[in-house]
Structure formats: C-alpha cells, structure tokens
Amino acid sequence: MWEKVQQTVSFINERTNHFHPEYGVILGSGLGSFTEDIDIQFTIPYHEIPNFPVSTVQGHKGALVFGMIGEKRVVAMQGRFHFYEGYDMKEVTFPVRVMKYTGVSKLVVSNASGGVNPEYHVGSVVILKDQINLLPEHPLRGLNDERFGPRFVNMSEPFSVMMMAKAKEIAGELGIPVHDGVYLGLQGPTFETLSEYRMVKILGADCVGMSTVPEVIVARHMELETFGISVITDMGNEESIGTITHQEVLEAAQKAEPLVRSLIKSLIVRY
C-alpha cells in the first residue's frame, strides 16, 4: 500500500506541478457541482491515475480537481468509491491516503443520506458529529503500516469539534438551517427496509448511508482534521419509504446543493 500511494502521489505531483493542496473534499451523490466554486488549475480523470479505482455510480463524475477557493489550495474528488461497487475497503479509502501525501491536512466529506430523526425533512442539511460503523469490512484490517498511522486509532472525535463549531457559526451568518447528527454506515446498495430504518434509530443514529464511514476512519488513522456534512434525501418512515429511487435521491441532493456549497466554501475560506 505504501509503495502504491507514493507512486500515485508522484504521478499527481508531476501532473500538477507539485500543487500541494491543504484541503481535500469528497463530493457525494448529487453534490458534484461544488467544483464550480473552485478556481480550477488541474483536472485529472480517475482512469488516468495509477492505482486509482473508477467510480461506477450515476451522479459521481470521476475526476480529481485541483484549484483555489479564496487563498486555500483544494483538491476535490468528483465521485467517491463504495464498498457495494465491488471494491475492497483499501481501494475505497485509497484516495484519502493519496490526498494526505499530496499535502492535505483537512478533509471535508459530504454525502446524501436517509433520515430517521423526526426533526429532519427531505432537504435538511446535517453537520455530522459522530458515526457508527456497521459495514462488513474494516479499512484498517490486516497488517498496520506505522508510516500511515497507529495500529489502534482513537475514534472519540471522528469529526473535528472546531470545524463543526465554525460551520455552525457560518451557517447562522448565512441563514442556512442546519442540524447536527450521527451517521450510520451500511453496506448497500439496497435502500433500507422500514425495519432497518427503525434499527438505525434504535442504535442512536440520525441518518444512514452507504459511504463516508471508511473514509473518515482512514482520515483519522492519518490524523487528518475531518468535517462531515450530509443532505437528507429521503425519510425512513411509512409515508416515503415505498417510493424512494436513486433518481429522487439525486434530485433532492441537487436542490439542497447551493446551501451545502455555500457552507463548505465559506468553511474552507475561513477555517
């Protein structure tokens, strides 16, 4: 893994004239237009990058975008990788390791999720304060390479308390209603049954999805300061569960996207 990461980083450094971003951003379903807020310097399609997987999901474009947001150097992933696509967890999280060694010290992850908190509604913006890992494979399983991080990772603060506080402050200034909540990761690719939504709520989560959790674990393994944000695209209740489709998820995410874009952009500029 170490050799693969360094090979990929060397390729990216050559293609970007050693751009060295400070922020990494992983864009979830329906949120790929955030790159319009970036003064783009370089774009590299995933299929050109050594050792990189290729996204197979509608709504995930598949490119690394390098550029500026204000005075901050940023690399954004247009499309992420999921365990349900057939990749193992080391492949799913490989880009996070690569971002670290291109210079990234802060990571922003976004996703679309199903809500179980009754205070949420379709379109709610949720700042993630914690996560629950119910995915069937762990990204740190196997021999640990101490060059990446420790064998046992402290996950008491998966998401940066300081970044959360700054984001809430910014949201208040911009008039963006936000909630905070706990995200639970399941394998997918099926949407949850009504009983599974009830389970998610019983376990103490506010929303559920099929991504984010492994990327955050690996980010914390390498001591990246991490911020997570989710758009609620469906509610896990009797009224909505029977009709949800992936297209509806994308449409709901796209409606909330201007708010999420504005919040992430301001956070990057000001934090």
Secondary structure, 3 states (H helix, E strand, C coil): CHHHHHHHHHHHHHHCCCCCCCEEEEECCCCHHHHHHCEEEEEEEHHHCCCCCCCCCCCCCCEEEEEEECCEEEEEEECCCCHHHCCCHHHHHHHHHHHHHHCCCEEEEEEEEEECCCCCCCCCEEEEEEEEECCCCCCCCCCCCCCCCCCCCCCCCCCCHHHHHHHHHHHHHHCCCEEEEEEEECCCCCCCCHHHHHHHHHCCCCEEECCCHHHHHHHHHCCCEEEEEEEEEEECCCCCCCCCCHHHHHHHHHHHHHHHHHHHHHHHHHC
